[in-house]
């Protein structure tokens, strides 16, 4: 499981991560405050957090977001 701490663009982050086809599957589970939690299949939590971070930063709207991706 990973956690993405992000205050803005949460819907876009959820949509992006659930649509990735990189051999890792992200499934949105819950929101607590500004933390979004995702179940991960196909990789360990550390690798999945790195992939999520890179994928968010690669988006036109992701480069200006303040966020963190961490194993949970």
Secondary structure, DSSP 8 states (H G I E B T S, - for coil): -EEEEESS-HHHHHHHHHH--SS-EEEEEEEETTEEEEEEESS-HHHHHHHHHHHHHTSTTTTT--EEEEE-
